Amino acid sequence: MPNTKSPMKRMKTDAKRRARNNYVKRTIRTLDKQLRTDMPAEEKEVLLNKLYSQLDKAAKKGVIHKRTASRRKARLAAYVNKSQVQE
């Protein structure tokens, strides 16, 4: 445990950021799993837009890297397009 005020505050802010980062990552993971289940194409499009938004927000806040967000969006779009062709 730190003795001075500055490291104490840093611990507190680190805990808040860690909680926010875990929440955002968990939300993205949940939406990704939902998208990969069997559902109609219209619902997948709506969920894909929501997931795009979450990935962009996470990249903007620094939770994930912007290239990671871009790569995941590209892979999700490819998955949705491939699943629509198969239907």
Secondary structure, DSSP 8 states (H G I E B T S, - for coil): --SSHHHHHHHHHHHHHHHHHHHHHHHHHHHHHHHTSS--HHHHHHHHHHHHHHHHHHHHHTSS-HHHHHHHHHHHHHHHHHHHHH-
